[in-house]
Amino acid sequence: MIYFSLNNGQQVPSLCFGPGMLTRGFKYQTSLLGKIKNKIKYKKQEFFYYNAICDAIDTGYRFIDYSAAYGREDLIGKAIKESSIERHKFILTTRVTNRTQYDGNIKDAVYRSIERFGTDYIDLLMFHWPVTGKFVETWKQMIELRNEGVCKCLGVSNCHQHHIDLLLFETGETPSINQIEIHPLFNQKTLIEYSRQKGIICEAYTPLARLDERLIRLPLMKKLSLKYGKTISQLILRWHIQNGVIPVFRSLNAMRQKENMNIFDFEILNEDMQRIDSLNINSRLRYDPDNCDFTIL
């Protein structure tokens, strides 16, 4: 495992596991029989989800990305405790939800989240989106929580340069991490370079571009896969890390988790890194924080 140093001196793994929301893709039924089926299906999904988190920990993942919006911190905490691995060996992340930002009581929400995790602190506290008119006040309360020892370091998500510039102007506090959408079809080179100059490490969500056919069907990616003896997914994850970016991936499949970890025994040559860089078409697959409805995120 390769480790990156944050601007507060903390070391973090270069590969991050994010289990996401338990109910992702869950379709609720409203009839009486449907509600019974919902309950049974939810229990099965909960069992599968929890075991997938345990599998990730067994595989060696120690950097866990989560958000209060996902609502099952208890399962994360349970998996960590039952692993018998000391808590300090994990980097545990949570994010302040947009709803909490609108409510304004950041501290109470974070304390509730920590209680559900069953831990005493969070390693990395972030906000989920730079909610217009709210995210600066959110950031100020996060700084207070950091100063109170509730978390070790602070990060942000989905921030453009102007969002970070405003945080710096208002508080003088620089985030340690900015989690943004990055993949070869949307490589965000300008924002990554700005962040690097500020001492901020970027995390990449949607790091594999959701295996978009515009990427995985390219002759270049197939040739590089054969050249390095790695899958296209492994190549892309390694591309992120060599660009100084931490990919955050979601896979509840134990075999895929192991495959994604198997990327530290090779290095992509500089000329091939540049070839992958050149695939950028500025194709954003998720939301633009300057043009989205924060109330539905």
C-alpha positions in Angstrom: 0.0 0.0 0.0 1.2 3.5 -0.9 0.4 6.2 1.7 -0.1 9.9 1.2 0.7 12.7 3.7 -2.1 15.2 4.4 -1.3 18.8 5.2 -1.8 18.1 9.0 0.9 15.4 8.9 -1.5 12.5 9.0 -0.8 9.5 6.8 -3.6 8.0 4.8 -3.8 5.0 2.4 -3.9 5.8 -1.3 -6.9 3.6 -1.9 -10.3 4.2 -0.1 -13.3 1.9 0.2 -16.7 3.6 0.2 -19.6 1.1 0.7 -22.2 3.8 -0.1 -25.8 3.6 0.7 -27.3 0.3 1.8 -30.6 0.9 0.0 -29.0 1.9 -3.3 -31.3 0.6 -6.0 -33.9 -0.4 -3.5 -37.5 -0.1 -4.8 -40.1 0.3 -2.1 -43.6 -1.1 -2.5 -46.5 0.6 -0.8 -49.1 -2.3 -0.6 -49.4 -4.3 2.6 -47.8 -7.3 1.0 -45.2 -5.0 -0.6 -44.3 -3.6 2.8 -43.7 -7.2 4.1 -41.5 -7.9 1.0 -39.7 -4.6 1.6 -38.8 -5.7 5.2 -37.5 -9.1 4.1 -35.6 -7.7 1.2 -34.1 -5.0 3.4 -32.9 -7.6 5.9 -31.2 -9.6 3.2 -29.6 -6.5 1.8 -28.4 -5.5 5.2 -26.8 -8.9 5.8 -25.1 -8.7 2.4 -23.9 -5.1 2.9 -22.5 -5.8 6.3 -20.6 -8.8 5.1 -19.2 -6.8 2.2 -17.8 -4.3 4.7 -16.2 -7.1 6.7 -14.8 -8.6 3.4 -13.2 -5.2 2.6 -11.6 -5.0 6.0 -10.3 -8.6 5.8 -8.8 -7.7 2.4 -6.8 -4.9 4.0 -8.8 -1.7 3.4 -8.3 0.7 6.3 -9.6 4.0 4.7 -13.4 4.0 4.9 -15.5 6.7 3.2 -19.0 7.3 4.6 -21.6 10.0 4.9 -24.3 10.6 7.5 -26.7 10.6 4.5 -26.2 6.9 4.1 -27.7 6.3 7.6 -26.1 3.0 8.7 -23.0 4.1 10.6 -23.8 1.3 13.1 -22.9 -1.3 10.5 -19.5 0.4 9.8 -18.8 0.6 13.5 -19.8 -3.0 14.1 -17.6 -4.3 11.3 -14.6 -2.4 12.7 -15.2 -3.7 16.2 -15.7 -7.3 15.2 -12.5 -7.2 13.0 -10.4 -7.1 16.2 -8.2 -4.5 14.5 -7.4 -1.5 16.7 -9.5 1.6 15.9 -6.5 3.8 15.4 -5.4 1.7 12.4 -8.5 2.9 10.5 -9.1 6.2 8.8 -12.8 6.7 9.2 -14.6 9.4 7.2 -18.1 10.9 7.5 -19.7 13.8 5.8 -22.2 16.4 6.9 -25.4 16.1 4.8 -27.0 18.9 2.9 -30.1 18.7 5.1 -28.0 19.2 8.1 -26.4 22.2 6.5 -29.8 23.7 5.9 -30.8 23.0 9.5 -27.6 24.6 10.7 -26.9 22.4 13.8 -23.8 20.8 12.5 -22.3 19.8 15.9 -25.3 17.9 17.2 -25.6 16.0 13.9 -21.9 15.0 14.0 -22.1 13.9 17.6 -25.1 11.7 16.7 -23.2 10.2 13.8 -20.2 9.4 16.0 -22.5 7.8 18.5 -24.0 5.6 15.8 -20.5 4.6 14.7 -19.8 3.5 18.3 -16.5 5.4 18.3 -15.1 8.4 20.2 -13.9 10.4 17.2 -13.8 10.7 13.4 -10.5 10.8 11.5 -11.8 12.9 8.6 -14.8 15.1 8.7 -16.1 16.6 5.5 -19.2 18.2 4.2 -21.1 16.6 1.3 -21.7 19.6 -1.0 -20.9 23.3 -0.9 -24.5 24.3 -0.2 -25.0 27.9 -1.4 -25.2 30.3 1.5 -24.5 27.5 4.0 -21.2 25.8 3.5 -19.0 28.6 5.0 -20.9 28.4 8.3 -20.8 24.6 8.1 -17.0 24.8 7.7 -16.7 27.1 10.7 -18.6 24.7 12.9 -16.4 21.8 11.6 -13.3 23.8 12.6 -14.8 24.1 16.1 -15.4 20.3 16.2 -11.8 19.7 15.1 -10.5 22.0 17.8 -12.6 20.1 20.4 -11.0 16.9 19.4 -14.1 15.4 17.8 -12.2 14.8 14.5 -8.5 14.8 13.5 -8.7 16.6 10.2 -11.1 18.3 7.9 -12.1 18.0 4.3 -14.6 19.1 1.7 -16.4 17.5 -1.2 -17.5 18.8 -4.6 -15.7 22.1 -4.2 -14.5 24.1 -7.2 -11.6 26.5 -6.7 -13.9 29.4 -5.9 -15.5 27.5 -3.0 -12.1 26.7 -1.5 -10.9 30.3 -2.0 -14.0 31.5 -0.1 -13.3 29.1 2.8 -9.7 30.3 3.0 -10.8 34.0 2.9 -13.4 33.5 5.6 -11.5 31.3 8.0 -7.9 30.9 6.9 -8.3 27.1 7.3 -7.2 24.9 4.4 -9.0 21.6 3.9 -6.8 18.4 3.9 -8.9 16.7 1.2 -11.3 17.7 -1.5 -13.4 14.8 -2.8 -14.5 15.4 -6.4 -15.5 13.5 -9.5 -12.4 12.4 -11.3 -11.8 9.8 -14.0 -10.1 9.6 -17.4 -13.1 11.1 -19.2 -13.1 14.0 -16.7 -9.6 14.4 -15.3 -9.9 17.7 -13.5 -6.3 18.5 -14.1 -6.7 22.2 -13.4 -8.5 21.7 -10.1 -6.1 19.0 -9.0 -3.1 21.3 -9.7 -4.7 24.2 -7.8 -5.4 21.8 -4.9 -1.8 20.5 -4.9 -0.5 24.1 -4.7 -2.7 24.7 -1.7 -1.5 21.4 0.0 -4.9 19.7 -0.6 -5.1 16.1 -1.8 -8.0 15.2 -4.1 -10.1 12.1 -3.6 -11.8 10.8 -6.7 -15.4 9.5 -6.6 -16.8 7.7 -9.6 -13.1 6.9 -10.3 -13.8 4.2 -12.9 -16.3 6.4 -14.8 -18.9 3.8 -14.0 -17.1 1.7 -16.6 -18.5 3.9 -19.3 -18.2 2.3 -22.7 -16.6 5.4 -24.1 -13.7 4.5 -21.8 -13.5 0.8 -21.4 -14.0 0.0 -25.1 -11.2 2.3 -26.3 -8.4 0.4 -28.1 -5.8 2.2 -25.9 -7.2 0.9 -22.7 -7.4 -2.7 -24.1 -3.8 -2.4 -25.3 -2.6 -1.1 -21.9 -4.5 -3.9 -20.2 -2.6 -6.5 -22.2 0.7 -4.6 -21.8 0.6 -4.5 -18.0 -1.3 -7.7 -17.4 -3.9 -5.8 -15.4 -7.7 -5.2 -15.9 -8.8 -1.8 -17.2 -10.2 -1.1 -13.7 -6.8 -1.8 -12.1 -5.1 0.5 -14.6 -7.5 3.3 -13.9 -7.1 3.0 -10.1 -3.3 3.0 -10.5 -3.5 6.0 -12.9 -5.3 7.9 -10.1 -2.7 7.1 -7.5 0.2 8.0 -9.7 -1.5 11.3 -10.3 -1.5 11.9 -6.5 -5.2 11.3 -6.3 -7.0 8.9 -3.8 -9.6 6.8 -5.6 -12.8 6.0 -3.6 -14.4 2.9 -5.0 -17.6 1.1 -4.2 -17.7 -2.6 -4.6 -19.6 -5.0 -2.4 -18.1 -8.0 -4.3 -15.2 -9.7 -2.4 -13.4 -10.7 -5.6 -13.5 -7.2 -7.0 -12.3 -5.8 -3.7 -9.3 -8.0 -3.9 -8.7 -7.2 -7.5 -8.8 -3.5 -6.7 -6.2 -3.9 -4.0 -3.8 -5.7 -6.4 -2.5 -2.6 -8.0 0.7 -2.0 -6.0 3.0 -4.4 -7.8 3.3 -2.4 -11.0 3.8 1.1 -12.2 2.4 2.8 -15.4 5.1 4.4 -17.5 5.1 8.2 -17.9 4.2 8.0 -21.6 1.3 5.7 -20.8 0.1 8.0 -18.0 0.1 10.9 -20.6 -1.9 8.7 -23.0 -4.6 8.1 -20.4 -4.6 11.8 -19.5 -5.3 12.6 -23.1 -8.6 10.7 -23.0 -10.2 13.6 -21.2 -13.4 14.9 -22.8 -14.6 16.9 -19.8 -17.6 14.5 -19.5 -19.0 14.9 -16.0 -21.2 11.9 -15.0 -22.5 13.4 -11.7 -23.6 16.8 -10.6 -21.9 20.1 -11.1 -21.8 21.9 -7.7 -22.4 25.3 -9.5 -25.5 24.0 -11.3 -27.5 21.6 -9.2 -30.4 21.4 -6.7 -28.8 20.8 -3.3 -32.2 20.0 -1.7 -32.3 16.6 -3.6 -28.7 15.6 -3.0 
